[in-house]
Amino acid sequence: MNGADRPKVIVVGGGPVGLVTAMRLGHFGVDTVVVESDATVSRALKASTFHPPTLDMLDAYGITPRLIEAGLVAPTWQVRMHATHEYAEFDLSVLKDDTAHPYRLQTEQWKLAEFLIEHIRENLPNVELLMGHKLVSVAQDAESVTAQVQASDGTQRTLTGRYLVGADGARSTVRDALSLSFEGHTFPETTVLATTDFPFHEHIPTLSYINYCWAETGTFSLLRLPGIWRVSLYPWEGETLEEAITPPSIERKLQHIYPRNVPYNVMEIRPYRIHQRVVDRYVHGRIVLAGDAAHVNSPSGGMGMNGGIHDAFNLSEKLKRILDGESADLLEQYQRQRRPIAIKHVLEQSGRNRARMQERGEEKRRETLHGLMRKANDPVQAREYLLETSMLTGLRESNEIQ
């Protein structure tokens, strides 16, 4: 790396958003350093759905074929009435003229992070990865940004660059260092995510790889990944969160989904709250936010990680042009293109997905399901809806903003 202590761009955060940003900058010939507090890629239960435009973007770097090999191609997704097995099914093949990947891909986000790290180490000597380093402080002036980072052994290092990208997630240290408010709200319910190797697809008829289900006790979702199913559950009425995350409670809920004579093998249980928040501004001088550091949303519909990767592609292209001599006003265009889209097509759409599945009234559920079935069976309506839910509409609108 040329001038290891003076990278042109500092990227804080070594998840998918930060690594995509760094990879793109590296291919543009921009010296970059990534600062990541974890020494290795976290394999915690996080995002697991890749939308068509994300696969299109990553394909140019040889990443998409590896993801496909490591995942499951999901050509359809469903909204289901669990008791009656009625369902509305949306077939993404109608997008075949809009994308090279007319399907969702189901695989864990940590696989993408590991593929990106491997790609960077093998192909991009101008990108330095500082794993196991946390950001201590950040400052900027008219010409540069300075970041103080600390390794796990306490050793500190000062990094100086032209720009810094905060891609360090919902608990962003960069956002905190700037003392930015993170406006929005937290939904009252807590989701409990559990994984099991039980093959639901062999026992529940017509099940897709991606299923959002209404049941008498509330709602749940079933997402298939290689070798496992991810089940999103909620505390039942009168049940505390402490009770809901216990193995007996998880077992009762899984038995309610599909009764069997033996217990389920549950590998992991993780509760999480759902937030809808966005910062007022993405750009603060030479410091720019992307991904969850700038906006967080309900995971319903799998839009969070994908939206962050779309931020990364947009921002990295702008930074390259600025470093090549174009106006720094391009960062304001990044903000104009990405923030409204995050609100309209990510936060609001994922919020609608959540609200639909939180509906408890039987009559309203059935009315909604029948409306979705009509939409799914109408080629024009289905394509329009899938363009929106697959994030293609948002990207097109973003690209039109000057």
TORNUDREN-909389 format. One record per residue (C-alpha): residue in one letter; x, y, z. Coordinates in Angstrom, 3 decimals. Example, Ala and Ser with C-alpha at 12.3 -4.5 7.8 and 13.67 -1.06 7.14 Angstrom:
2
 residuo        X        Y        Z
       A   12.300   -4.500    7.800
       S   13.670   -1.060    7.140
***
This chain:
402
 residuo        X        Y        Z
       M    0.000    0.000    0.000
       N    1.385    3.407   -0.916
       G    1.907    5.416    2.273
       A    0.190    3.016    4.656
       D   -0.263    5.757    7.245
       R   -1.884    8.133    4.708
       P   -4.693    6.257    2.981
       K   -6.875    8.368    0.763
       V  -10.040    6.871    2.279
       I  -10.595    5.402    5.745
       V  -13.526    3.002    6.020
       V  -14.759    2.262    9.547
       G  -16.646   -1.023    9.648
       G  -15.713   -4.389    8.181
       G  -19.199   -5.736    7.497
       P  -20.715   -6.046    4.018
       V  -21.218   -2.287    3.556
       G  -17.699   -1.271    4.595
       L  -16.052   -4.103    2.693
       V  -18.003   -3.419   -0.508
       T  -17.010    0.245   -0.237
       A  -13.354   -0.693    0.234
       M  -13.390   -3.278   -2.542
       R  -14.864   -0.835   -5.033
       L  -12.406    1.890   -4.050
       G   -9.556   -0.592   -4.354
       H  -10.604   -1.519   -7.881
       F  -10.793    2.193   -8.680
       G   -7.142    2.470   -7.649
       V   -7.896    4.372   -4.432
       D   -5.671    3.585   -1.437
       T   -8.039    2.532    1.354
       V   -7.845    1.196    4.903
       V  -10.650   -0.685    6.663
       V  -10.927   -0.437   10.453
       E  -12.928   -3.263   12.036
       S  -13.235   -3.849   15.791
       D  -13.784   -7.621   15.482
       A  -10.693   -9.704   14.811
       T  -12.671  -12.083   12.602
       V  -15.941  -11.941   10.681
       S  -18.894  -12.323   13.028
       R  -21.101  -15.307   12.211
       A  -23.998  -14.048   14.314
       L  -27.509  -14.359   12.905
       K  -27.974  -11.284   10.756
       A  -29.172  -10.670    7.208
       S  -29.709  -13.640    4.900
       T  -31.530  -12.373    1.796
       F  -29.837  -10.912   -1.283
       H  -32.088   -9.034   -3.710
       P  -31.694   -9.053   -7.519
       P  -29.975   -5.652   -7.954
       T  -27.473   -6.476   -5.224
       L  -26.558   -9.673   -7.044
       D  -26.270   -7.686  -10.284
       M  -23.858   -5.240   -8.638
       L  -21.643   -7.862   -7.012
       D  -21.530   -9.951  -10.184
       A  -19.063   -7.539  -11.796
       Y  -16.472   -8.548   -9.182
       G  -16.994  -12.293   -9.329
       I  -18.705  -12.352   -5.915
       T  -22.218  -13.329   -7.007
       P  -21.304  -16.781   -8.412
       R  -19.668  -17.627   -5.079
       L  -22.756  -16.493   -3.168
       I  -24.992  -18.576   -5.418
       E  -22.796  -21.610   -4.869
       A  -22.982  -21.045   -1.099
       G  -26.711  -20.293   -0.974
       L  -30.161  -21.187   -2.232
       V  -31.818  -19.546   -5.207
       A  -35.360  -18.575   -4.183
       P  -37.471  -17.873   -7.294
       T  -40.632  -17.231   -5.232
       W  -41.777  -15.910   -1.873
       Q  -45.099  -16.267   -0.094
       V  -47.526  -14.746    2.375
       R  -49.412  -17.631    3.992
       M  -52.432  -18.362    6.154
       H  -50.928  -21.133    8.234
       A  -54.098  -22.878    9.405
       T  -55.594  -23.270    5.940
       H  -52.374  -23.394    3.829
       E  -53.750  -20.613    1.611
       Y  -51.042  -18.412    0.199
       A  -50.161  -15.630   -2.183
       E  -47.000  -16.488   -4.095
       F  -44.867  -13.937   -5.926
       D  -42.710  -15.290   -8.742
       L  -39.638  -13.160   -9.411
       S  -39.156  -14.654  -12.861
       V  -41.407  -11.839  -14.135
       L  -38.354   -9.591  -13.614
       K  -36.268  -11.490  -16.158
       D  -36.096   -8.441  -18.434
       D  -35.185   -6.123  -15.539
       T  -32.319   -8.001  -13.898
       A  -29.803  -10.738  -14.625
       H  -30.827  -12.375  -11.342
       P  -34.655  -12.625  -11.192
       Y  -34.771  -14.268   -7.769
       R  -33.756  -13.776   -4.176
       L  -30.700  -15.562   -2.890
       Q  -30.786  -17.068    0.590
       T  -27.437  -17.252    2.380
       E  -25.880  -15.705    5.481
       Q  -24.327  -12.241    5.238
       W  -21.106  -13.422    6.899
       K  -20.384  -15.457    3.776
       L  -20.383  -12.270    1.731
       A  -18.034  -10.615    4.227
       E  -15.622  -13.550    4.068
       F  -15.704  -13.614    0.258
       L  -15.005   -9.877    0.161
       I  -12.057  -10.159    2.544
       E  -10.615  -12.988    0.468
       H  -11.116  -10.976   -2.715
       I   -9.427   -7.912   -1.225
       R   -6.442   -9.852    0.103
       E   -5.908  -11.685   -3.166
       N   -6.486   -8.824   -5.600
       L   -6.159   -5.420   -3.947
       P   -2.797   -4.636   -2.290
       N   -3.894   -0.984   -2.083
       V   -6.577   -1.932    0.459
       E   -5.390   -2.556    4.028
       L   -7.575   -4.498    6.468
       L   -7.106   -3.612   10.130
       M   -9.143   -6.360   11.790
       G   -9.329   -6.257   15.579
       H   -8.913   -2.465   15.662
       K  -11.465   -0.134   17.210
       L  -11.966    3.523   16.441
       V  -10.915    5.672   19.401
       S  -11.430    9.160   18.010
       V  -11.930   11.006   14.765
       A  -11.250   14.600   13.736
       Q  -11.254   16.522   10.491
       D  -10.103   19.793    8.983
       A  -10.444   21.403    5.573
       E   -8.012   18.985    3.940
       S   -8.166   15.636    5.737
       V   -9.660   13.305    8.320
       T   -7.623   11.813   11.173
       A   -8.666    8.630   12.969
       Q   -7.044    7.213   16.073
       V   -7.432    3.432   16.212
       Q   -6.438    0.878   18.810
       A   -5.523   -2.776   18.369
       S   -6.599   -5.477   20.807
       D   -3.169   -5.355   22.480
       G   -3.615   -1.653   23.227
       T   -1.308   -0.420   20.481
       Q   -2.589    2.779   18.916
       R   -2.136    4.086   15.410
       T   -3.065    7.340   13.708
       L   -4.612    7.156   10.260
       T   -4.995   10.171    8.008
       G   -7.058   10.242    4.824
       R   -8.893   12.530    2.487
       Y  -12.276   11.076    3.509
       L  -13.739    8.715    6.105
       V  -16.727    6.450    5.561
       G  -18.718    5.420    8.633
       A  -20.085    1.987    7.766
       D  -19.939    0.604   11.282
       G  -23.528   -0.434   11.784
       A  -26.510    0.523   13.914
       R  -24.333    1.236   16.963
       S  -21.987    3.376   14.883
       T  -18.982    4.787   16.712
       V  -18.536    7.279   13.884
       R  -22.099    8.536   14.273
       D  -21.598    8.855   18.033
       A  -18.313   10.711   17.535
       L  -20.211   13.264   15.447
       S  -22.907   13.518   18.171
       L  -25.634   12.913   15.607
       S  -29.224   12.249   16.539
       F  -30.725    9.074   15.146
       E  -34.376    9.988   14.774
       G  -37.141    7.443   14.546
       H  -38.740    4.890   16.812
       T  -38.514    1.389   18.201
       F  -41.429   -0.961   17.652
       P  -42.980   -2.462   20.789
       E  -42.566   -6.127   19.869
       T  -39.387   -8.165   20.165
       T  -38.569  -10.745   17.500
       V  -37.053  -14.033   18.612
       L  -34.962  -15.654   15.900
       A  -34.348  -19.399   16.116
       T  -32.611  -21.804   13.756
       T  -33.364  -25.486   13.316
       D  -32.302  -28.218   10.930
       F  -35.848  -29.620   10.716
       P  -36.829  -29.815    7.001
       F  -40.113  -27.884    7.068
       H  -40.239  -28.058    3.263
       E  -40.659  -31.823    3.421
       H  -43.695  -31.589    5.712
       I  -45.614  -28.382    4.929
       P  -47.146  -28.522    1.435
       T  -46.257  -25.887   -1.182
       L  -43.815  -24.097    1.117
       S  -41.465  -21.614   -0.560
       Y  -37.938  -20.774    0.636
       I  -39.275  -17.447    1.992
       N  -42.590  -17.451    3.866
       Y  -44.392  -14.829    5.956
       C  -47.113  -16.599    7.910
       W  -50.221  -15.657    9.892
       A  -51.308  -18.013   12.674
       E  -53.919  -17.964   15.443
       T  -51.229  -17.076   17.974
       G  -49.812  -14.201   15.929
       T  -47.269  -14.369   13.152
       F  -44.005  -16.021   12.213
       S  -41.716  -16.335    9.223
       L  -39.860  -19.300    7.774
       L  -36.702  -18.610    5.762
       R  -34.721  -21.482    4.314
       L  -30.918  -21.403    4.160
       P  -28.504  -24.188    3.216
       G  -29.031  -26.904    5.818
       I  -31.222  -24.876    8.187
       W  -34.443  -22.941    8.540
       R  -34.529  -19.529   10.221
       V  -37.756  -19.049   12.150
       S  -38.782  -15.577   13.333
       L  -41.126  -15.831   16.313
       Y  -42.805  -13.432   18.728
       P  -43.794  -13.710   22.404
       W  -47.319  -15.029   22.714
       E  -49.974  -12.995   24.479
       G  -49.215  -12.799   28.196
       E  -45.675  -14.142   27.731
       T  -42.676  -12.078   28.875
       L  -39.560  -11.761   26.732
       E  -37.613  -13.700   29.331
       E  -40.082  -16.557   28.953
       A  -40.210  -16.276   25.162
       I  -36.481  -16.898   24.665
       T  -36.370  -20.050   26.786
       P  -35.998  -23.416   25.002
       P  -39.403  -24.677   26.233
       S  -41.125  -21.611   24.754
       I  -39.308  -21.981   21.441
       E  -40.253  -25.660   21.393
       R  -43.953  -24.870   21.962
       K  -43.962  -22.380   19.090
       L  -42.184  -24.750   16.695
       Q  -44.594  -27.543   17.624
       H  -47.422  -25.149   16.842
       I  -45.956  -24.585   13.364
       Y  -45.580  -28.298   12.722
       P  -46.465  -30.833   15.460
       R  -44.124  -33.791   15.775
       N  -43.463  -36.513   18.345
       V  -39.872  -35.532   19.071
       P  -38.349  -32.203   20.097
       Y  -36.872  -29.844   17.553
       N  -33.120  -29.480   17.317
       V  -32.639  -25.739   17.872
       M  -29.135  -24.492   17.194
       E  -29.407  -20.817   18.063
       I  -31.830  -18.382   19.686
       R  -31.453  -14.612   19.420
       P  -33.913  -11.871   20.393
       Y  -33.773   -8.460   18.763
       R  -35.762   -5.236   18.713
       I  -36.945   -3.610   15.512
       H  -35.991    0.010   14.866
       Q  -36.883    2.517   12.145
       R  -34.348    5.362   12.259
       V  -32.440    7.644    9.895
       V  -29.908   10.426   10.452
       D  -30.754   13.934    9.277
       R  -27.640   14.120    7.116
       Y  -25.337   11.470    5.663
       V  -22.530   13.936    4.862
       H  -20.562   15.823    7.522
       G  -17.625   17.511    5.879
       R  -15.199   14.768    4.947
       I  -17.035   12.144    6.981
       V  -19.853   10.243    5.262
       L  -22.255    7.639    6.652
       A  -23.548    4.541    4.859
       G  -25.663    1.497    5.668
       D  -26.974    0.965    9.186
       A  -24.823    3.807   10.472
       A  -27.160    6.088    8.492
       H  -30.455    4.181    8.550
       V  -31.935    1.123   10.247
       N  -35.234   -0.556    9.459
       S  -37.407   -3.567   10.093
       P  -35.758   -6.694    8.655
       S  -39.067   -7.755    7.109
       G  -38.411   -8.073    3.388
       G  -34.619   -8.239    3.724
       M  -33.911   -4.642    2.733
       G  -31.399   -3.444    5.336
       M  -28.145   -5.036    4.197
       N  -29.103   -4.671    0.547
       G  -29.849   -0.976    0.956
       G  -26.486   -0.520    2.665
       I  -24.667   -2.235   -0.201
       H  -26.485    0.064   -2.634
       D  -25.221    3.003   -0.535
       A  -21.696    1.590   -0.835
       F  -21.823    1.336   -4.621
       N  -23.159    4.864   -4.969
       L  -20.733    6.416   -2.482
       S  -17.607    4.648   -3.712
       E  -18.267    5.885   -7.241
       K  -18.685    9.448   -5.960
       L  -15.484    9.298   -3.900
       K  -13.518    8.012   -6.864
       R  -14.704   10.906   -9.019
       I  -13.901   13.434   -6.300
       L  -10.404   12.038   -5.842
       D   -9.969   12.252   -9.615
       G  -10.626   15.973   -9.406
       E  -14.388   16.467   -9.614
       S  -16.294   18.631   -7.143
       A  -16.812   17.452   -3.572
       D  -20.438   18.490   -4.104
       L  -20.886   14.947   -5.414
       L  -21.217   13.900   -1.772
       E  -24.318   16.049   -1.500
       Q  -25.663   14.232   -4.550
       Y  -24.966   10.918   -2.773
       Q  -27.060   12.172    0.128
       R  -29.842   13.396   -2.173
       Q  -29.900   10.092   -4.018
       R  -29.724    7.732   -1.073
       R  -31.451    9.300    1.960
       P  -34.915    9.813    0.396
       I  -34.736    6.324   -1.087
       A  -33.887    4.876    2.326
       I  -36.958    6.559    3.768
       K  -39.402    5.822    0.949
       H  -38.279    2.447   -0.338
       V  -36.500    0.854    2.625
       L  -37.896    2.183    5.904
       E  -41.457    2.657    4.667
       Q  -41.644   -0.578    2.627
       S  -40.138   -2.691    5.410
       G  -42.491   -0.947    7.841
       R  -45.468   -1.875    5.663
       N  -44.220   -5.469    5.521
       R  -44.005   -5.532    9.312
       A  -47.422   -3.909    9.797
       R  -49.062   -6.393    7.426
       M  -47.714   -9.362    9.352
       Q  -48.586   -7.823   12.738
       E  -52.261   -7.668   11.773
       R  -54.260   -9.764   14.267
       G  -57.802   -9.451   12.897
       E  -58.893  -12.544   10.999
       E  -61.127  -10.620    8.592
       K  -58.425   -8.063    7.816
       R  -55.830  -10.799    7.305
       R  -58.069  -12.608    4.844
       E  -58.861   -9.386    2.997
       T  -55.140   -8.601    2.744
       L  -54.258  -12.120    1.626
       H  -56.906  -12.109   -1.109
       G  -55.646   -8.731   -2.286
       L  -52.105  -10.106   -2.480
       M  -53.345  -13.188   -4.341
       R  -55.044  -10.992   -6.935
       K  -51.897   -8.920   -7.273
       A  -49.689  -11.996   -7.629
       N  -51.939  -13.365  -10.392
       D  -52.011  -10.125  -12.388
       P  -48.830   -9.898  -14.531
       V  -48.764   -6.092  -14.586
       Q  -49.443   -5.630  -10.884
       A  -47.100   -8.459   -9.913
       R  -44.189   -6.992  -11.863
       E  -44.747   -3.506  -10.436
       Y  -44.945   -4.880   -6.893
       L  -41.862   -7.052   -7.339
       L  -39.874   -4.166   -8.813
       E  -40.635   -2.297   -5.587
       T  -40.078   -5.122   -3.101
       S  -36.900   -6.246   -4.902
       M  -35.504   -2.691   -4.583
       L  -35.220   -2.098   -8.326
       T  -37.714    0.776   -8.341
       G  -35.841    2.561   -5.572
       L  -32.528    2.249   -7.376
       R  -34.007    3.595  -10.587
       E  -35.480    6.573   -8.776
       S  -32.180    7.140   -6.981
       N  -30.229    7.229  -10.222
       E  -32.563    9.869  -11.637
       I  -31.890   12.337   -8.803
       Q  -29.358   15.026   -9.724
***
